[in-house]
Every structure is written in C-alpha cells, then in structure tokens.
Amino acid sequence: MKKLLIIFLINITAFSLSNQSKISDDFFQMSERCMRLEKVPERYKAQFTEFQFPNDPIVHKYILCVNRELQIWDNNQGFDIEKIYQQYKGRANEEVVLPIISQCNQDAKQRNYELWCYKAFLCILDTQVGEWFKEDVRRQQTRTLTNGHQ
C-alpha cells in the first residue's frame, strides 16, 4: 500500500510540474501578443530580443502588458513574488529570490503602473533572478527558432 501511495504521489507531482507553465516559456509568446496589442513599432523588436528596453512610454505599456499576460503583475502589489519564486526555486531558496523581487517592487513603486512595472522589471533583470530569466528565455527562443517557428 505504501508503494502504491508513493507511486501515486510521484505521478501527481510529475503531472503538475509538466503542466505548470513557466514564465520564461510563455514570455516569447506574450511578447509577440503585446507587441500587437500595444502597437509597438517593429524597430523595438530586435532590442527586446537583446533584453534592451528603452525608457519610452510605449515600452512601458508593452512591459506592463507582458507581465499582466503572464499573470505575474498586480497594480497594487507589483510583481507576484510567490509566482516568480516558484519558477526559480530549483536554483535558489526563497531567501535569495524573495528579497530581490520585493526590493525591486518597493524601489520602483509609484502611482503610474506602467512606469512602476517597467522600472521594477529592469531592476529584476539586473539581478541573479534576471540572469536566470534571460537564460531561460534565450533557451526557449532557440528552441522555437530551431523548430521552424518564429
């Protein structure tokens, strides 16, 4: 009976992990969607691919759109610390990830949600969490391009 329970728990865990969407996996798709929704000029696309985000109101709108689409942004709390932590808990414990996201949220906080999200996003990109995110997004982009999709 114990073996059956253990096998069941392993299968449930594997199933939930395989169905759990990774932020970095969805970023590429949400980026494309928000480029269209926010009518971001095509000239920004190459910069975004290189994780360069100019301080421009249309870029602020785009960043907010992407993070809302990924369901990791809230206009009252900023970035969802727990959801982001879930993506990187295999690389670091919560004592590493949580303070980084929390500090970026706090340092960038203001009434203008677009600017707050933009500044907090740039802050996160300049941390270890941001490096992991960039690595994962680049891996996903390579996989997507290798499979013949763009």
N, C-alpha and C positions, 0 to 999 in steps of 0.2 A: 504494500500500500504506500509506503514511504517513497519507493522508487517511482511509482506512478505519479505521486504528487510532485516530486522533483522534476520529472519529465514534463509534466503539465506546466509548472512554473517557468521552466526554461523555454518552452514553446510560446507561452504568453509573453514573456519578456522579449524573445526574438521577434515575435509578430509585432509588438508595439514599437520596438525600435525600427523595424523595417518600414513601418507606416508613419513614423514620426518624420515630418518634413523638416529638413534642415534649412535654416535661414540662408546660408550660403548657396544651397542648391536652388532655392527659389529666387534668389536675388537677380540673377541674369534675366529670368522671365519677367519679373516685376519691374525691372529697369526698363525693358522694352515697352511694357504696358504703360508705364508712367511717362516715358518719352512721348508716346502718342497722346495720352490723356492731357498732359500739361502743355502739349505742342512745343516741346523743347527743340530748338534748332539743331539740325543734324550735325553742325560743327562741334557740338559738345560731346558727341558720342565717343570719339577717339580719346578725349580727355577722361571721360568717365571710365573707360576701359582701363586706363592707367591710374585710376583712383585719384584723379585730379578734379577737384570740384571748385571752380571759380566762385568768388563771392559775388553772385549775381542773383537778383530776385527770382528769375526763372529756375535757377539751380536750387534755390531754397525750396521752391514749390515741388520740384522733382524729388529732392531728398525726403521731404515730408511725405509725398505720395508713396514712394517706395517703402518707407518704413511703416506707413499705415497699411499698405497692401500686405506686407509681411506680418502684420499684426504684432509688431513689437514697439509701437509708439502709442502713447496716450497723451492728449493735450494737458492733462492735469498732473501726471506723474513723470512724463518724459519716457525714456526707453524703459521697457519692461525688463527689469534686472533678472528676474527669475527665468523668463523665456530665453534670454541670451545666455545665462549661466547653463541652462540645460544643453545648449549646443556645444559648450566647451568644457563640460565637467569631466570629460575623459582626459583633458590636457592639464587642467588645473583645478584646485579645490575652490570652494566658494570664497575663501579668504583672499584669493587673488582676484577673481573676476568681479565679485560684488562691489568692492570698494572702487574699482576702476570705473564701472558704469555709473555708480552712484555719484562719484565725484564729477564726472563729465556732465551728468544731468544737472547737478547743482551749480556748477561753474557757468554753464551756458544758459541757465533758466532765465526766462523773460516772458513778457506777455505776448510777444509776436511768436506764435508757434512755429512758423516756418523758419525763422531765424534761430530760434532755440534748438529745433531739431537739427538744423544744418550745423550749428556750432558744436552741439553735443556729438553729432556723427563724426565730425572732423577730429574732435578730441579723442573719441574712441579709436579712430583709425590710427592715431599716433601712439597707441599703447600696444602691449602684447596681444590683447584681445583683437585689436585691429589687424595685427600681423597674421594671426590665425585666420581671421575672416578673409583677408586678401588671398592668402594661400588657398583656402577652400574655394573661393570664387574663381580664382585662376584655374584651379584644377577642373572645376565644373565647366568653365568656358572652353578649355582644351578638349574636354570630353564631348561637349556639344559640337564644336567645330570638327572634331575627328569623326563624329557620327554623321557628318554631312548636313547638319542643321546650323542655321545662323540666326 
